[in-house]
Amino acid sequence: MIKVKIIDGYTTKTSQRRIEQVKEIFRSSFPTFPEYADEIPPRLRDPVKQGYNSKLLILEKDQHIVVGFALVVHFPSIHISFLDFFAVRPAKRGAGVGGSLYEALQEHCRQVGSHTMYLDIVPDDPALTIDPEKLIQSRKRIRFYERYGARVIVNAAYSQLVGDPPTSSMLMIDRLGHDNHPEISQIKNDLVWIFKRRFPKSSPPIYIQQVMETFDRDGLNLRPPLRYPDNKVLPSLSREKMAEFRLVYNPRHEIHHIQEKGYLESPVRMQAIQDAFEDFPIIEEVKTQKYNEEILQHIHTPELIQYLRMVCNRLSEDHPFYPDTFPIRRLDIKPKNVPQQAGYYCLDDGTPLYKGAYIGAKVALDTALTASDAILGGQRFVYAACRPPGHHAGRNFFGGFCYFNNAAAAAEKVSKSAITAILDLDYHHGNGTQDIFYERADVLTLSLHGDPTYSYPYFSGYVTETGAGEGKGFNQNYPLSVGTDAPAYLRTLGKALRRIREFRTEILIISLGYDILKGDPTGDFVLSYGAMGKIARLLSSLEIPLLIIQEGGYHLENIRRGCKSFFRILLS
């Protein structure tokens, strides 16, 4: 599991350990001034003395290993932020850590009330950055920020040599999702605040004056991005297939929005999916229907359902509750106190109970059931854009961002009318789905996923788990190694599809996760966007109805482009 933490003090031992890791990453990322790493703790301790508020965002993986950090400055009186330092542990670069961290940073700035974030970066102009290696790194960094909406402000005066020793830099602006840009007068005022409070020693009055005069003369000059997304020609969409496609989406998913800890499973994931369909012809969306709990009670125990309903109703919107104590050997004993029961029902400490969690999970379940009715009604392809995901939720447990199992609910409904299989293509093993159908022979369950020796949920997903009782032989796991590429993945998928054909499957439910793509912060496969299209082509070759249930994927650009590639090929 991966988590974003916000540190604004240096009081606890846990915070101190995290900051020590940040200092280590800082020194390896900024070797020209390693001594500045020691200034991070006092900046967090004393915002009044500094004249601004500093916050430290960290991204950490299992065992509290910090893999990236962002040190950001807030000026609350004028509603702006300034990104001071941003770095990823060298061994984790290119693995999606930076993208997830920057998206969390943007969300954090919006939450504290900032309408704009400024960035000060090493120039990508060889006349200003002479060192070839620094120039290469600067160009990569600028392209990275541009992918997330930031733009270079061209201002020759800003880039002149200042400070001791003299250094040159460029200015970038991130409007944090706003379409319009501030007036020149606002930008000038923002920069004066940054110069005088964050860089008083290296910003002499004559330098500030020259920067302001350049704005007066040239206005706001934003440089176009250095590199645009590829414009590779994709196959034309089939009118016949488009007519047989339905999208089920419910905006009420937004009621489930954990904001306190940079929770990765956020509403913007659904916006990324909507963005993916922007250049498709008109897609017929199906309005989500409300269902009673009959099917829910078939796949989950009454105790789990009642517990989630009761606790979520009791909690306030501002205070998510994270399980922290778990039964190791005595699952037969359930704590009497309600808060402690969270660990009894939950897999991990990263899936909080929250005011909107029960309602959000029920909305996702209804989305899957509405999609099931569309498939049973004769549609060939139906995409249930479910949020929160569900495949980690078992009969009597929740976890892994999942509360109710959407794919299992769909299978429970569809299997009454057709021979049904579930194929889980999320990076993480669908342990909840396996648990629900493990002793049943009416639904075939298959999962391609990261080897649980190294990947969440660790305790299930092995090839030896093939079902029990009547379900013996009806569960198949395909664990894949770290760094699995497209050819290896597609070969394994071919094996799973052969098993699906042998089962004489009439309707296939696909638990789809974009976390199988290279760069997702929770996975370590190296599949490209194009691989999603190849997966879609193989699935389409089954020539049976496909009900696609959205599961994971936590890198927004991967979601946008992976979703677009998958459905472009599926519907071509």
Secondary structure, DSSP 8 states (H G I E B T S, - for coil): --EEEEE----SHHHHHHHHHHHHHHHHH-TTSGGGGGGHHHHHH-HHHHTSEEEEEEEEEGGGEEEEEEEEEEETTTTEEEEEEEEE-GGGTTTTHHHHHHHHHHHHHHHTT-SEEEEEE----TTT---HHHHHHHHHHHHHHHHTT-EEE--TTTTS-BTTTTB--EEEEE-TT-SS---HHHHHHHHHHHHHHH-SSS--HHHHHHHHHHHHHH---B---S------------HHHHHTEEEE--GGGGG----TT--SS-THHHHHHHHHTTTSS---EE------SHHHHHHS-HHHHHHHHHHHHHS-TT--B------SS-TT---SSTTTHHHHHBS-SSS-B-TTHHHHHHHHHHHHHHHHHHHHTT-SEEEE--SS--TT-BTTBBBTTBSS-HHHHHHHHHTTTS-EEEEEESSS--HHHHHHHTT-SSEEEEEEEE-TTTSTT-SS--TT----GGGTTSEEEEEE-TT--HHHHHHHHHHHHHHHHHTT-SEEEEEE-GGGBTT-TT----B-HHHHHHHHHHHHTT-S-EEEEE-----HHHHHHHHHHHHHHHT-
